[in-house]
């Protein structure tokens, strides 16, 4: 197997935001307010594990439009 076929294990903020369909600024705000996905700091760089991004996105799974308590991800605001 070639290494170019192995997906990255960690994504920088721009890549993670693209993966989630968010702007990088929104993801930064989530990080600041503690409402976003788990992240790591490696050598001063912020990186996100793919599994953590998926787990956070799964919090927004919606069961029904009539169930307000099902699948809620709060906006990136204090």
Secondary structure, DSSP 8 states (H G I E B T S, - for coil): --GGGS--SEE-HHHHHHHHT--HHHHHHHHHHT-S---EEETTEEEEEHHHHHHHHHTT--S-TT-TTSS----S--
